[in-house]
Amino acid sequence: MATTKGKGAWTATVGTKGQIVIPKEARDMFGIKPGDTLVILGDIERGLAIPPKEQFDGWIRTVFEGEDR
């Protein structure tokens, strides 16, 4: 699908095992490589979001370990 600088929209098909393939253009844009861990966030009204795990590492440490931001 069309992309602009730093933004994009893609489609993915869910396979019989419930797996999706992240389109190459999206993987390239976000530097996603085989073996990377992604976080899947879900809201029944707003849908799914799949940000890279590294975006949440500091926040997770703060919440669960009580570290300052």
Buried (B, 14 or more C-beta within 10 A) or exposed (E): EEEEEEEBEBEEEEEEEEEEEBBEEBBEBBEBEEEEEBBEEEEEEEEEEBEBEEEEEEEEEEEEEEEEE
